[in-house]
């Protein structure tokens, strides 16, 4: 497949994706003129590209659609369901055409004529209603009045999106002109080079095709006549001569001047370029320049002629007013001065405008970004090795250089990752169309709402999320939202709402798909689960409704009363869950009968470089992705007998009223090493099930580069990949889900899970929050939202230093400012004497992102709890949001935002000092 065809297919697919987005917008607001303008622009682009590739059927189809859009813009009130359905049919047919061309190299000829006739008929109807002829976009005429426009053209008002389109047009046009400049010179030396001719023709065709849409008529006329001349060259009617080359170069200069006017003023200038167009017409018709008597004029290459005012800066060598006036007023030009040279090569101002546009952005192929990402990954590995090596080095210059390398690498990593990020709207764009088609098929009325469309995540994750999200949306439409009659009977509006919401939190992307439908009936799930032998009736009786509803993620647990060709709630949900977990994500749901259902998805920002906890077992190191990490527990040797219990032979630890099943990593990996000393438990979460992983040692957290496992190891379920540590040795990355399933502590072993539930506990209703509990110097209790905490640390007081009036500590390659909790909250009672703690350990809660963090010194870190804050009291002092009863004790809630804001100046000062 040729590069030209590949470019056509790629651009066509992108255009059709944009078309789906605009049609979805038109569905919400049928009289949206901006959406109509965007749709017409897309059809115009498809028409131009199809014509260039000689796909006449696709070109005619897009052209007929463009004519309909011209009519709709004249009569916006004519946009209705029938019109939108016709445009949707057009979009579907164009997509089928592109897919057919991609598969076979040729377009589908059958079935196009009928749709083209429908579109032309619609365009004629619209034109008649508007008492205006059908706009058929004829080629521009070369017969022009030889004068300048009396005033500047009216500038088309564009929204922000169209301004971006215009910016892209200018950038692409400047790039094309630069290429045409060099290729024309090369073509003079190689007149028979067909590839050069085709490249020049494509570049000018692209400029012509887009400028007409924006209303740049003068630019379109110049490029159109130049394109006609290039056709004669391409078809072999003429060979490249000096006259033709000079004429085409003059056209390029004229186009460059007009692009400069567009960039500076929003229009293509006042100059009509009549004589240039006539001269190019002469070259097109005869291959040379003739006077009125048919005698060939001398070569124009050495002739120097005036430059349009709009393109010339005020300099000493600028042409005189009289010279300009001769052309501006249409005065005849002497035969010895052919107008082919009427446009001076681009001036300094033009070049500056071109540079500003072109330098604003560049196009980069995805494989190049993937290669950069791999190189950054290797750099992160090298950084880790260097930082580990110099950690014990006493040479301050070496340490400073390593810290600088650490900072630069982190910034470079963030920058490269940013280039791969795409807004989630690229997934959501097609969903309004999907919902519209399905709701009509089901006889329902559903409105789609979106929040957080600009939320970004890695391109690889975007691709992986398309199918799961589409499946969830189809389920919500088919079985979530009721029919209009059922909704009205239940006191709801006839139109249901499907809300798509996305946001960043805790270093992850959260995606919610919620409907205001009938919800999931737990009794139906329970009945089905008992029938299928998933749980016993006794076990099911001890599960909450939410826990029962989450069983829909198990294979075959559908509650749909009738199986349809659209979806069935439960059918395929296990596949959705599996696909999300493949990209290190998780899915959960909340549902309430009569109120609706919310599916909650969490995925990492990227899969290439992830933060991980490094642990050791049996003399080997392993990495655990932090996305699965909940908390760390240490049980001293003398307390283990009371802290570890056994139920049916399974070890558990009672953690805040719940029994936490324990999995010994050395046993699961068959590393026969006896457990000695203190017990280190890493509390992990997978599929909303928690279990404790017992390891020999907890080392540190690092950013690791994920490397795929060799083919021979991919079948081992407990490993998700590998990474290279700072000392050059390989560490395997643990698969939390695989370990839980291997140890039979996951929800697909309900007998084990149910038996570990603690009965008799009152379930609180509301949104649960994970809170970090700490104590203050005055023995008070303070709760901090755990999702605002970066890390928990413990420092020796002897490591702290003074920087001005601030206490600091060297921490993970940066200078971490430390703030006493008593200084922020202004304790009313004196607490622990800070002098007594100078030789001891201090407990620090770290906030902020890496590179701009601050540490809060607290008296003691008490616990991490999940709590539903049902009742809150008022704040008793500055720095707290209020009070709440947590674990039976009144606890203040820290205002984290106020704390970070109050310390921002301290961070800036330390960064400037560094």
Rosetta blueprint (number, residue, H / E / L):
1 X L
2 X L
3 X H
4 X H
5 X H
6 X H
7 X H
8 X H
9 X H
10 X H
11 X H
12 X H
13 X H
14 X H
15 X H
16 X H
17 X H
18 X H
19 X H
20 X H
21 X H
22 X H
23 X H
24 X H
25 X H
26 X H
27 X H
28 X H
29 X L
30 X L
31 X L
32 X L
33 X H
34 X H
35 X H
36 X H
37 X H
38 X H
39 X H
40 X H
41 X H
42 X H
43 X H
44 X H
45 X H
46 X H
47 X H
48 X H
49 X H
50 X H
51 X H
52 X H
53 X L
54 X L
55 X L
56 X H
57 X H
58 X H
59 X H
60 X H
61 X H
62 X H
63 X H
64 X H
65 X H
66 X H
67 X H
68 X H
69 X H
70 X H
71 X H
72 X H
73 X H
74 X H
75 X L
76 X H
77 X H
78 X H
79 X L
80 X L
81 X H
82 X H
83 X H
84 X H
85 X H
86 X H
87 X H
88 X H
89 X H
90 X H
91 X H
92 X H
93 X H
94 X H
95 X H
96 X H
97 X H
98 X H
99 X H
100 X H
101 X H
102 X H
103 X H
104 X H
105 X L
106 X L
107 X L
108 X L
109 X L
110 X L
111 X L
112 X H
113 X H
114 X H
115 X H
116 X H
117 X H
118 X H
119 X H
120 X H
121 X H
122 X H
123 X H
124 X H
125 X H
126 X H
127 X H
128 X H
129 X H
130 X L
131 X L
132 X L
133 X L
134 X L
135 X L
136 X L
137 X L
138 X L
139 X L
140 X L
141 X L
142 X L
143 X L
144 X L
145 X L
146 X L
147 X L
148 X L
149 X L
150 X L
151 X L
152 X L
153 X L
154 X L
155 X L
156 X L
157 X L
158 X L
159 X L
160 X H
161 X H
162 X H
163 X H
164 X H
165 X H
166 X H
167 X H
168 X H
169 X H
170 X H
171 X H
172 X H
173 X H
174 X H
175 X H
176 X H
177 X H
178 X H
179 X H
180 X H
181 X H
182 X H
183 X H
184 X H
185 X H
186 X H
187 X H
188 X H
189 X H
190 X L
191 X L
192 X L
193 X L
194 X H
195 X H
196 X H
197 X H
198 X H
199 X H
200 X H
201 X H
202 X H
203 X H
204 X H
205 X H
206 X H
207 X H
208 X H
209 X H
210 X H
211 X H
212 X L
213 X L
214 X L
215 X L
216 X L
217 X H
218 X H
219 X H
220 X H
221 X H
222 X H
223 X H
224 X H
225 X H
226 X H
227 X H
228 X H
229 X H
230 X H
231 X H
232 X H
233 X H
234 X H
235 X L
236 X L
237 X L
238 X L
239 X L
240 X L
241 X L
242 X H
243 X H
244 X H
245 X H
246 X H
247 X H
248 X H
249 X H
250 X H
251 X H
252 X H
253 X H
254 X H
255 X H
256 X H
257 X H
258 X H
259 X H
260 X H
261 X H
262 X H
263 X H
264 X H
265 X H
266 X L
267 X L
268 X L
269 X L
270 X L
271 X L
272 X L
273 X L
274 X H
275 X H
276 X H
277 X H
278 X H
279 X H
280 X H
281 X H
282 X H
283 X H
284 X H
285 X H
286 X H
287 X L
288 X L
289 X L
290 X E
291 X L
292 X L
293 X L
294 X L
295 X L
296 X E
297 X L
298 X L
299 X L
300 X H
301 X H
302 X H
303 X L
304 X L
305 X L
306 X L
307 X L
308 X L
309 X H
310 X H
311 X H
312 X L
313 X L
314 X L
315 X L
316 X L
317 X L
318 X L
319 X L
320 X L
321 X H
322 X H
323 X H
324 X H
325 X H
326 X H
327 X H
328 X H
329 X L
330 X L
331 X L
332 X L
333 X L
334 X L
335 X L
336 X L
337 X L
338 X L
339 X H
340 X H
341 X H
342 X L
343 X L
344 X L
345 X L
346 X L
347 X L
348 X H
349 X H
350 X H
351 X H
352 X H
353 X H
354 X H
355 X H
356 X H
357 X H
358 X H
359 X H
360 X H
361 X L
362 X L
363 X L
364 X L
365 X L
366 X H
367 X H
368 X H
369 X H
370 X H
371 X H
372 X H
373 X H
374 X H
375 X H
376 X H
377 X H
378 X H
379 X H
380 X H
381 X H
382 X H
383 X H
384 X H
385 X H
386 X H
387 X H
388 X H
389 X H
390 X H
391 X L
392 X L
393 X L
394 X L
395 X L
396 X H
397 X H
398 X H
399 X H
400 X H
401 X H
402 X H
403 X H
404 X H
405 X H
406 X H
407 X H
408 X H
409 X H
410 X H
411 X H
412 X H
413 X H
414 X H
415 X H
416 X H
417 X H
418 X H
419 X H
420 X L
421 X E
422 X E
423 X E
424 X L
425 X H
426 X H
427 X H
428 X H
429 X L
430 X L
431 X H
432 X H
433 X H
434 X H
435 X H
436 X H
437 X H
438 X H
439 X H
440 X H
441 X H
442 X H
443 X L
444 X L
445 X L
446 X E
447 X E
448 X E
449 X E
450 X E
451 X E
452 X L
453 X L
454 X L
455 X L
456 X E
457 X E
458 X E
459 X H
460 X H
461 X H
462 X H
463 X H
464 X H
465 X H
466 X H
467 X H
468 X H
469 X H
470 X H
471 X H
472 X H
473 X H
474 X H
475 X H
476 X H
477 X H
478 X H
479 X H
480 X H
481 X L
482 X L
483 X L
484 X H
485 X H
486 X H
487 X H
488 X H
489 X H
490 X L
491 X L
492 X L
493 X L
494 X L
495 X L
496 X E
497 X E
498 X E
499 X E
500 X E
501 X E
502 X E
503 X E
504 X E
505 X E
506 X L
507 X L
508 X E
509 X E
510 X E
511 X E
512 X E
513 X E
514 X E
515 X E
516 X L
517 X L
518 X L
519 X L
520 X L
521 X L
522 X H
523 X H
524 X H
525 X H
526 X H
527 X H
528 X H
529 X H
530 X H
531 X H
532 X L
533 X L
534 X L
535 X L
536 X L
537 X H
538 X H
539 X H
540 X H
541 X H
542 X L
543 X L
544 X L
545 X H
546 X H
547 X H
548 X H
549 X H
550 X H
551 X H
552 X H
553 X H
554 X L
555 X L
556 X L
557 X L
558 X L
559 X L
560 X L
561 X L
562 X L
563 X L
564 X L
565 X L
566 X L
567 X L
568 X L
569 X L
570 X L
571 X L
572 X L
573 X H
574 X H
575 X H
576 X H
577 X H
578 X H
579 X H
580 X H
581 X H
582 X H
583 X L
584 X L
585 X L
586 X E
587 X E
588 X E
589 X E
590 X E
591 X E
592 X E
593 X L
594 X L
595 X L
596 X E
597 X E
598 X E
599 X E
600 X E
601 X E
602 X E
603 X E
604 X E
605 X L
606 X L
607 X L
608 X L
609 X E
610 X E
611 X E
612 X E
613 X E
614 X E
615 X E
616 X E
617 X E
618 X L
619 X L
620 X E
621 X E
622 X E
623 X E
624 X E
625 X E
626 X H
627 X H
628 X H
629 X E
630 X E
631 X E
632 X E
633 X E
634 X E
635 X E
636 X L
637 X H
638 X H
639 X H
640 X H
641 X H
642 X H
643 X H
644 X E
645 X E
646 X E
647 X E
648 X L
649 X L
650 X E
651 X E
652 X E
653 X E
654 X E
655 X E
656 X L
657 X L
658 X E
659 X E
660 X E
661 X E
662 X E
663 X E
664 X E
665 X H
666 X H
667 X H
668 X H
669 X L
670 X L
671 X L
672 X L
673 X L
674 X L
675 X L
676 X L
677 X L
678 X L
679 X E
680 X E
681 X E
682 X E
683 X E
684 X E
685 X E
686 X E
687 X L
688 X L
689 X E
690 X E
691 X E
692 X E
693 X E
694 X E
695 X E
696 X L
697 X E
698 X E
699 X E
700 X E
701 X E
702 X E
703 X E
704 X E
705 X E
706 X L
707 X E
708 X L
709 X L
710 X L
711 X H
712 X H
713 X H
714 X L
715 X L
716 X L
717 X L
718 X L
719 X E
720 X E
721 X E
722 X E
723 X E
724 X E
725 X L
726 X L
727 X L
728 X L
729 X L
730 X E
731 X E
732 X E
733 X E
734 X E
735 X L
736 X H
737 X H
738 X H
739 X H
740 X H
741 X H
742 X H
743 X L
744 X L
745 X L
746 X L
747 X L
748 X L
749 X L
750 X H
751 X H
752 X H
753 X H
754 X H
755 X H
756 X L
757 X L
758 X L
759 X L
760 X L
761 X L
762 X L
763 X L
764 X L
765 X L
766 X L
767 X L
768 X L
769 X E
770 X E
771 X E
772 X E
773 X E
774 X E
775 X E
776 X L
777 X L
778 X L
779 X L
780 X L
781 X E
782 X E
783 X E
784 X E
785 X E
786 X H
787 X H
788 X H
789 X E
790 X E
791 X E
792 X E
793 X E
794 X E
795 X E
796 X E
797 X H
798 X H
799 X H
800 X L
801 X E
802 X E
803 X E
804 X L
805 X L
806 X E
807 X E
808 X E
809 X E
810 X E
811 X E
812 X L
813 X L
814 X E
815 X E
816 X E
817 X E
818 X E
819 X E
820 X E
821 X H
822 X H
823 X H
824 X H
825 X H
826 X L
827 X L
828 X L
829 X L
830 X L
831 X L
832 X L
833 X L
834 X H
835 X H
836 X H
837 X H
838 X L
839 X L
840 X L
841 X E
842 X E
843 X E
844 X E
845 X E
846 X E
847 X E
848 X L
849 X L
850 X L
851 X L
852 X L
853 X L
854 X E
855 X E
856 X E
857 X E
858 X E
859 X L
860 X E
861 X E
862 X E
863 X E
864 X E
865 X E
866 X E
867 X E
868 X L
869 X L
870 X L
871 X L
872 X E
873 X E
874 X L
875 X L
876 X L
877 X L
878 X L
879 X L
880 X E
881 X E
882 X E
883 X E
884 X E
885 X E
886 X E
887 X L
888 X L
889 X E
890 X E
891 X E
892 X E
893 X E
894 X E
895 X L
896 X H
897 X H
898 X H
899 X H
900 X H
901 X H
902 X H
903 X H
904 X H
905 X H
906 X H
907 X H
908 X H
909 X H
910 X H
911 X H
912 X H
913 X H
914 X L
